Amino acid sequence: MSNYRDPNDFALPEQKWRAREVLSAREGTAYITIKGQNHPLFYIQKVEAKFKKNKVEVRAMGQRGVGSKTTSWKGTGTLVINEITSMFKQAFVNYAKTGRDLFFDLKISNEDATSGRGRETKILRDCNLDEITFAILDTEDAILKQEIPFTFEDVDLLETFSVVASDDINEDNNY
């Protein structure tokens, strides 16, 4: 079964756009799935995932321009977490001791009730952590946090934002 959807399905109709339709980056959830168990990532400060296409240059005799051909893609990301769990460090210790690496799925949803656009949910599959700071002490006033880069090997878009904003909120902000 193909997850392909035509990008034109997401084209916005010509209408007056309202600032409240923009989604807040704070409104959402993230879950990590390890060995079939879901763990809420309530302690994250930020998660960012990028999908980058790898391209090669294509040259042709008689053409001055250089084209590009997509040949593959790579998924990378960063988790910034408040350090209240040893789960990620333990994954590195396990790898060092046994050679068994940790792979997990990361499910991220954005949903801002004020926007009227609904929810977008995506899954990053086969995520693998790149590096971790194993110990931190600091004389400055600070909290323990980690910035953890990772890669992922597959993606799914489970839910998409509505093309037309719901008008559950009238002009007076009455629900």
C-alpha positions in Angstrom: 0.0 0.0 0.0 1.5 3.3 -1.1 1.4 6.3 1.2 1.8 8.6 -1.8 -0.5 11.7 -1.9 -0.3 14.3 -4.6 1.2 17.6 -3.2 -1.7 19.5 -4.9 -4.0 17.9 -2.3 -2.5 20.3 0.2 -2.8 23.5 -1.8 -4.6 26.2 0.2 -7.7 27.7 -1.4 -7.8 31.4 -2.0 -9.2 32.8 1.1 -8.4 35.4 3.7 -5.7 34.1 5.9 -5.8 34.8 9.7 -2.8 34.9 12.0 -4.5 32.6 14.5 -4.3 29.8 11.9 -0.5 29.6 12.4 0.5 26.7 14.6 2.4 27.2 17.8 5.5 25.0 18.0 4.8 24.4 21.7 1.5 22.6 21.0 2.2 19.0 20.4 3.4 15.6 21.7 6.3 13.2 21.2 6.6 9.5 22.0 9.5 7.2 21.6 8.7 3.5 20.9 11.4 1.0 22.1 10.7 -2.7 21.7 7.0 -2.1 21.3 6.7 0.1 24.4 5.6 3.7 24.1 7.3 6.3 26.3 6.0 9.9 26.4 8.8 12.4 25.9 7.4 15.0 28.2 10.9 16.1 29.1 12.0 17.3 25.7 12.7 20.9 25.1 12.9 20.6 21.3 12.9 17.9 18.6 13.8 18.7 15.0 14.0 16.3 12.1 15.2 17.0 8.6 14.6 15.1 5.5 17.4 15.8 3.0 17.5 14.7 -0.6 20.9 13.7 -2.0 21.4 14.9 -5.6 24.0 14.5 -8.3 24.6 17.0 -11.0 23.4 16.1 -14.5 25.2 17.7 -17.5 24.2 17.5 -21.1 26.0 18.7 -24.2 24.4 21.8 -25.7 22.8 22.9 -22.4 24.4 25.6 -20.3 22.5 24.8 -17.2 23.3 22.0 -14.9 20.4 19.9 -13.7 20.0 17.8 -10.6 18.9 14.2 -10.2 17.7 13.0 -6.8 19.4 9.7 -6.0 18.6 9.1 -2.3 17.6 10.8 0.9 18.9 11.0 4.5 17.0 11.6 7.7 18.7 13.5 10.5 17.5 15.1 13.7 18.2 16.4 17.1 16.5 15.8 20.4 17.1 18.4 23.1 16.0 17.0 26.5 16.0 17.9 30.1 18.1 15.2 31.6 15.8 13.4 33.9 16.4 9.9 32.6 19.4 7.6 32.1 17.6 5.7 29.2 19.8 7.2 26.5 23.1 6.8 28.3 22.2 3.2 29.1 21.7 2.6 25.3 25.3 3.7 24.7 26.6 1.6 27.6 24.7 -1.5 26.2 26.3 -0.9 22.8 29.8 -0.5 24.3 29.4 -3.7 26.3 27.5 -5.9 24.0 27.7 -4.4 20.5 23.8 -4.3 20.4 22.7 -0.9 19.2 19.3 0.8 20.0 16.8 1.6 17.2 13.5 3.2 18.0 10.6 5.0 16.4 9.8 8.6 17.2 6.1 9.8 16.8 5.6 13.6 16.8 2.3 15.4 16.6 1.6 19.1 16.2 -1.8 20.3 17.2 -2.8 23.8 18.1 -6.5 24.0 18.9 -6.6 27.7 18.1 -5.4 27.3 14.6 -8.4 25.2 13.5 -6.0 23.1 11.3 -6.3 19.9 13.2 -3.3 17.6 13.9 -0.3 16.5 11.9 1.3 13.3 13.0 4.5 11.8 11.7 6.6 8.8 12.6 10.4 8.7 12.2 11.3 5.0 12.0 14.5 3.2 12.9 16.0 6.2 14.7 19.5 5.7 16.0 21.4 8.0 18.3 24.7 9.4 17.0 26.4 10.7 20.2 25.7 11.7 23.8 27.3 13.7 26.5 28.0 11.1 29.1 28.8 13.4 32.1 28.2 17.0 32.9 29.1 19.2 35.9 28.9 23.0 35.7 29.6 25.8 38.2 27.2 28.1 36.4 23.5 28.2 37.3 22.1 25.7 34.8 20.0 22.6 34.4 21.2 19.3 33.0 20.1 19.0 29.4 21.3 17.0 26.4 21.4 17.8 22.7 21.3 14.4 21.1 21.8 14.1 17.3 20.2 11.1 15.6 19.5 9.6 12.2 16.3 7.9 10.9 15.8 5.5 8.0 12.0 5.7 7.2 9.1 8.1 7.6 5.3 8.1 7.6 2.9 10.9 7.6 -0.1 9.5 9.6 -2.3 12.6 9.9 -2.2 15.8 7.9 -3.3 19.3 8.7 -6.7 20.4 7.3 -6.4 22.5 4.1 -9.2 24.7 5.3 -9.2 26.0 8.9 -12.1 25.0 11.1 -14.2 27.9 12.2 -15.0 26.6 15.7 -13.9 30.0 17.1 -15.9 33.0 16.0 -14.6 36.5 15.6 -15.3 37.2 19.3 -13.2 34.2 20.4 -16.3 32.5 21.8 -16.3 28.8 21.5 
